[in-house]
Amino acid sequence: MSKLPILYSFRRCPYAIRARLALHRAGCAVNLREVLLKDKPQALIDVSPKATVPVLVLPEQTVIDESIDIMFWALRQNDPDSWLANEDLSQRWITECEQQFKPALDRYKYADRYQGGSELEYRQTAEIFIERLEQQLYQTSDLIDDQPRLADVAVFPFVRQFAGVDNAWWRNAPYPKVRAWLDGWLGSETFSAVMAKYAVWQPGDDGVRFC
């Protein structure tokens, strides 16, 4: 039986992506268990009843089931790129992303599930945050300063989702700085490393070693 931490993950989930990014850059090896969100394994529900990903289970059975907490856990062990520098400023961006942008993004992405607005209206609401990013990226190459920090790592997976809703529109949208910033992440070796495809985990297996 492996003594590595266990990470329950779903490849495309932005919360899981940012957790895997931090684990990868920190060099924290885990046994990754890829799950289907429409068919969640009982093992995931048993350790975290809310059954959302990512969930990290440490060898002593401590459960960390918030993506930001997983990022902090990994980076406080090893932070080779100083992603935790200016942590307070990063947290402001992350809070704004989660409390304001993410709800608007969900409505834009799944407009047919919501009543009271159109896809265009939901997109325009989400664009308020994108415009804030654009303004910041005219001042600095990344969200805090001129190096990637926790905010960049935690936010860009959600901007990736936003861009993917209507990629033809996004490629001509008036956000060249955000587009270049996002493309930089999407083209990075770090992102490629955490987006490898794995078979769905089956009970009885440890999972796939990931670092």
C-alpha positions as CSV (number, residue, x, y, z in Angstrom):
1,M,0.0,0.0,0.0
2,S,1.4,3.4,-1.0
3,K,2.1,6.0,1.7
4,L,1.7,8.9,-0.7
5,P,-1.1,11.4,-0.3
6,I,-4.2,10.7,-2.4
7,L,-5.6,13.3,-4.7
8,Y,-9.1,13.0,-6.1
9,S,-9.2,15.0,-9.2
10,F,-11.1,15.7,-12.4
11,R,-8.9,16.8,-15.3
12,R,-10.9,19.8,-16.6
13,C,-12.1,21.2,-13.3
14,P,-10.5,24.6,-12.8
15,Y,-10.3,24.0,-9.0
16,A,-8.5,20.7,-9.6
17,I,-6.2,22.2,-12.2
18,R,-4.9,24.9,-9.8
19,A,-4.4,22.3,-7.1
20,R,-2.4,20.0,-9.5
21,L,-0.3,23.0,-10.6
22,A,0.8,23.8,-7.0
23,L,1.5,20.1,-6.2
24,H,3.5,19.8,-9.4
25,R,5.6,22.9,-8.9
26,A,6.2,22.1,-5.3
27,G,7.3,18.6,-6.2
28,C,4.8,16.9,-3.9
29,A,4.1,13.4,-5.2
30,V,0.6,12.1,-4.8
31,N,-1.5,9.2,-6.0
32,L,-3.9,10.8,-8.4
33,R,-7.3,9.3,-8.7
34,E,-9.2,10.7,-11.7
35,V,-13.0,10.6,-11.1
36,L,-16.1,11.3,-13.1
37,L,-18.2,14.0,-11.5
38,K,-21.4,12.4,-12.8
39,D,-20.4,9.1,-11.2
40,K,-18.5,9.9,-8.0
41,P,-16.9,7.0,-6.3
42,Q,-18.0,6.1,-2.8
43,A,-14.4,6.4,-1.6
44,L,-14.5,10.2,-2.4
45,I,-17.8,10.6,-0.7
46,D,-16.6,8.8,2.4
47,V,-13.6,11.1,2.9
48,S,-15.4,14.3,1.9
49,P,-19.2,14.2,2.0
50,K,-19.5,17.3,-0.2
51,A,-17.9,15.2,-2.9
52,T,-16.3,18.0,-4.9
53,V,-12.8,17.9,-6.4
54,P,-10.0,18.3,-5.6
55,V,-9.7,16.4,-2.4
56,L,-6.3,15.6,-0.9
57,V,-6.0,12.8,1.7
58,L,-2.8,12.8,3.6
59,P,-1.2,9.6,4.8
60,E,-2.3,10.3,8.4
61,Q,-5.9,10.7,7.0
62,T,-6.1,14.4,7.2
63,V,-8.4,15.6,4.5
64,I,-7.9,18.9,2.6
65,D,-10.9,19.5,0.4
66,E,-10.5,23.1,-0.7
67,S,-8.3,23.8,-3.7
68,I,-6.7,26.9,-2.2
69,D,-5.9,25.0,1.0
70,I,-4.3,22.2,-1.1
71,M,-2.2,24.9,-2.9
72,F,-1.1,26.4,0.4
73,W,-0.2,22.9,1.8
74,A,2.0,22.2,-1.2
75,L,3.7,25.6,-1.6
76,R,4.4,25.9,2.1
77,Q,6.5,22.8,1.8
78,N,8.3,24.0,-1.3
79,D,7.8,27.2,-3.2
80,P,10.6,27.3,-5.8
81,D,9.0,30.1,-7.9
82,S,7.9,32.2,-4.9
83,W,4.2,31.9,-5.9
84,L,3.3,32.8,-2.3
85,A,5.0,36.2,-2.4
86,N,2.6,39.1,-1.9
87,E,0.1,36.5,-0.6
88,D,-2.5,39.2,0.6
89,L,-2.7,40.8,-2.8
90,S,-3.1,37.3,-4.4
91,Q,-5.9,36.5,-2.0
92,R,-7.8,39.6,-3.1
93,W,-7.8,38.5,-6.7
94,I,-8.8,35.0,-5.8
95,T,-11.7,36.2,-3.6
96,E,-13.0,38.4,-6.4
97,C,-12.6,35.6,-8.9
98,E,-14.5,33.1,-6.7
99,Q,-17.2,35.4,-5.4
100,Q,-18.0,37.6,-8.4
101,F,-16.5,36.1,-11.6
102,K,-17.2,32.4,-11.1
103,P,-21.0,32.9,-10.6
104,A,-21.2,35.0,-13.7
105,L,-19.0,32.5,-15.6
106,D,-21.3,29.6,-14.7
107,R,-24.3,31.5,-16.0
108,Y,-22.5,32.4,-19.2
109,K,-21.3,28.9,-19.7
110,Y,-24.6,27.3,-18.9
111,A,-27.0,30.1,-19.9
112,D,-29.8,27.7,-20.8
113,R,-29.9,26.5,-17.2
114,Y,-30.7,29.9,-15.8
115,Q,-33.7,32.2,-16.1
116,G,-33.8,35.9,-16.2
117,G,-30.9,36.7,-18.5
118,S,-29.3,35.9,-21.9
119,E,-25.9,34.4,-22.7
120,L,-24.8,37.9,-23.8
121,E,-25.9,39.5,-20.5
122,Y,-24.2,36.9,-18.5
123,R,-21.0,37.3,-20.5
124,Q,-21.1,41.0,-20.0
125,T,-21.4,40.5,-16.3
126,A,-18.4,38.2,-16.3
127,E,-16.5,40.7,-18.4
128,I,-16.3,43.1,-15.5
129,F,-13.7,40.9,-14.0
130,I,-11.9,40.4,-17.3
131,E,-11.7,44.1,-17.7
132,R,-10.1,44.4,-14.3
133,L,-7.5,41.8,-15.3
134,E,-6.9,43.7,-18.6
135,Q,-6.3,47.0,-16.7
136,Q,-3.9,45.3,-14.3
137,L,-1.9,43.5,-17.0
138,Y,-1.2,46.8,-18.7
139,Q,0.7,47.8,-15.5
140,T,2.4,44.5,-14.8
141,S,3.1,41.4,-16.8
142,D,1.3,39.2,-14.2
143,L,-1.5,40.0,-11.8
144,I,0.7,41.1,-8.8
145,D,4.0,42.1,-10.3
146,D,6.2,40.9,-13.1
147,Q,6.4,37.3,-12.0
148,P,3.6,34.6,-11.7
149,R,2.2,34.5,-8.2
150,L,-0.5,32.5,-6.4
151,A,-3.2,34.8,-8.0
152,D,-2.1,34.0,-11.5
153,V,-2.1,30.2,-10.9
154,A,-5.4,30.3,-9.1
155,V,-7.3,32.5,-11.5
156,F,-6.2,31.5,-15.0
157,P,-8.0,28.1,-15.1
158,F,-11.3,30.0,-14.7
159,V,-10.4,32.5,-17.4
160,R,-9.6,29.5,-19.6
161,Q,-13.2,28.3,-19.1
162,F,-14.5,31.8,-20.0
163,A,-12.4,31.9,-23.2
164,G,-13.6,28.5,-24.2
165,V,-17.3,29.3,-24.1
166,D,-17.1,31.2,-27.4
167,N,-13.5,30.9,-28.6
168,A,-14.2,32.8,-31.9
169,W,-15.5,35.8,-29.9
170,W,-12.7,35.5,-27.4
171,R,-10.0,35.7,-30.2
172,N,-11.3,39.1,-31.2
173,A,-12.4,40.4,-27.8
174,P,-10.9,43.7,-26.7
175,Y,-8.6,42.0,-24.1
176,P,-5.2,41.5,-25.7
177,K,-3.3,41.6,-22.4
178,V,-5.5,38.9,-20.8
179,R,-5.4,36.8,-24.0
180,A,-1.6,36.9,-24.1
181,W,-1.4,36.2,-20.3
182,L,-3.7,33.2,-20.7
183,D,-2.0,31.9,-23.8
184,G,1.3,32.1,-21.9
185,W,-0.1,29.7,-19.3
186,L,-1.8,27.4,-21.7
187,G,1.4,27.1,-23.7
188,S,3.6,26.4,-20.7
189,E,5.3,23.2,-19.9
190,T,3.9,23.4,-16.4
191,F,0.3,23.4,-17.7
192,S,1.0,20.6,-20.1
193,A,2.4,18.5,-17.3
194,V,-0.7,18.8,-15.2
195,M,-3.2,18.2,-18.0
196,A,-2.1,14.6,-18.9
197,K,-5.1,12.3,-19.4
198,Y,-5.5,9.4,-17.1
199,A,-8.0,6.5,-17.0
200,V,-10.8,6.8,-14.5
201,W,-9.8,5.5,-11.1
202,Q,-11.1,2.1,-10.1
203,P,-11.5,1.0,-6.4
204,G,-8.7,-1.2,-5.3
205,D,-6.0,0.8,-7.2
206,D,-3.7,3.2,-5.4
207,G,-4.0,5.7,-8.3
208,V,-1.5,7.1,-10.8
209,R,1.7,8.6,-9.3
210,F,1.6,12.4,-10.1
211,C,4.2,15.0,-9.2
